Amino acid sequence: MQVVFKVQRYQPERDGQPYFQSFPLELPERATVLDGLHQIKDERDGSLSFRRSCRSAICGSCAMYINGAYHLACNTGVETLKAQEIVVSPLPHLRVIKDLIVDMQPFFEKFERALPYLMTTTPPPERERLQSPEQRRAFEEMINCIQCAACYSACPMVWTDPQYLGPAALTKVYRFVSDSRDEVGRQRLALVDNDHGVWRCHTIFNCHIACPKNINPTWSIQQLKRKTIARRLRFWERG
Amino acid sequence: MYRVRHTDLWPSHYNLGMWVWLAQRISGIVLVLYLFTHIWVISFSIANRQGQEFNQVMALFQTPLFLSLDLLLLAGVLFHALNGIRVILFDLGIGIRQQKAIFWGVLVIVSAIFAWGVSLWWPFVQGKPLV
């Protein structure tokens, strides 16, 4: 299979502007975009920089903007893009460190603000905290998140409000709010009940379209909106 | 800092939700501007003496240009109102996973009411408005 990879290059200490560089490639059938990038790095230009680890869509390192859509490079078949030219750029609207590598610092800082871990107020039981299969199913979709930041990069509200938690962090908040074992739900809702939390979401659905794991963060955020209202109505409860 | 041309900002890369959101914003701004213009025009036209200016202004609004702008206004109001209901439903947690279907539903209702509006508007074009 013959294709041309058009890759966005940028090295801050050398280049004034990012630019696109074309690499005509001969790839095996069923090659992924990541295979193509590897071939460039191994055989054509060793200075090409990109992030990747697991090659099986579970580490969330290789989210990129490929031919006008958000993809993980590792599970996107070149064939499936049905194009002679594969345009690969880093995640839009994030600061580029080099070539396809973007600064994920703001994304992970917001993730930390979302307190992405189970919190309890009662002493731990003798054995583990049990949960029924139905209770577990409440957040089946949300735990598929691999923190690739595709949704974060696709959200117009993130572009315009640097403080906005963003779709991934809010989905994580909902994941714990809907977890039967978590005991600080009201505090979690208080955390997102503001201009830079759930109320910044304008239901544009870009995050859902961008998500390579087919999660719908818009749905989770609207559930949080409802729960924050319910929390305000039950003002006599603490927290 | 360098300037990147983000290719995701090309309209050809927009998703349905993005278009609808933009249309809601733009129609909202246009309607606010229209409202203030409307209040201003009406107030200055009736502020004067024997209603002469009011009649002149009304005559101007019967010209083909303003009559066609009326249709644009009708479409803008209908879209903004009904899509607004769609967004409120989302905020209440209703229909989020059917967002595209709900948008097409909104468009059908907007078109139906618009067609009815056109049937009411047509006599004005012919110069014999309904009483």
Interface residues (C-beta under 8 A of the other chain):
Chain A: Y10 D15 G16 Q17 P18 Y65 G68 A69 V87 S89 P92 H93 V96 A154 P156 H202 T203 I204 F205 N206 I209 N216 T218 W219 Q222 Q223 K225 R226
Chain B: Y2 R3 V4 H6 T7 D8 L9 W10 S12 H13 N15 L16 G17 M18 W21 V87 F90 D91 L92 G93 I96 R97 Q99
